[in-house]
Amino acid sequence: MKTIYDIQQFLKQYGTIIYVGSRLADLELMEEELKDLYQSQLIETQKFQNALFLLRHEIQMEKEKKK
């Protein structure tokens, strides 16, 4: 996974579509969904870590925009 879009498509495979209307809220919900999938042992550690890194980077960028 290299982009947020890739993460969205990955989550879609598990029946999860996230759209709240706020980019920051969407990213945070995606992070929670990924954590749930990982804790349920449905995704590999490498995929989880890669996706988490991307999401946290995007979350940080969104928070900086709002300042």
C-alpha positions in Angstrom: 0.0 0.0 0.0 1.4 3.3 -1.1 -1.5 5.7 -0.9 -4.5 6.4 1.2 -6.6 5.3 -1.8 -4.9 1.9 -1.6 -5.8 1.7 2.1 -9.4 2.5 1.3 -9.5 -0.2 -1.4 -7.9 -2.7 1.1 -10.6 -1.9 3.7 -13.3 -2.3 1.1 -12.2 -5.9 0.7 -13.4 -6.4 4.3 -16.7 -4.6 3.8 -15.5 -1.3 5.3 -16.3 2.0 3.6 -15.5 5.1 5.5 -16.8 8.5 4.6 -17.7 11.0 7.3 -17.1 14.2 5.4 -14.1 15.3 7.4 -10.7 14.1 6.0 -9.2 14.0 9.4 -12.1 12.0 10.9 -11.9 9.6 7.9 -8.2 9.0 8.4 -8.7 8.4 12.1 -11.5 5.9 11.5 -9.4 4.1 8.9 -6.7 3.7 11.5 -9.1 2.2 14.0 -10.4 -0.2 11.5 -6.9 -1.3 10.6 -6.1 -1.9 14.3 -9.3 -4.0 14.6 -8.3 -6.1 11.6 -4.8 -6.6 12.9 -6.0 -7.5 16.4 -8.3 -10.1 14.8 -5.3 -11.5 12.9 -6.9 -10.8 9.5 -4.0 -8.8 8.1 -0.2 -9.4 8.1 2.1 -7.4 10.4 3.9 -5.8 7.4 0.7 -4.6 5.7 -0.6 -3.2 9.1 2.6 -1.3 9.8 2.9 0.1 6.3 -0.8 1.3 6.3 -0.5 2.7 9.8 2.6 4.7 8.9 0.8 6.2 5.9 -2.3 7.0 7.9 -0.4 8.6 10.7 1.6 10.7 8.2 -1.5 11.9 6.6 -3.2 12.6 9.9 -0.2 14.7 10.9 -0.3 16.7 7.6 -4.0 17.4 8.1 -3.5 18.6 11.6 -0.7 20.9 10.5 -3.0 22.3 7.8 -5.5 23.4 10.4 -3.0 25.4 12.4 
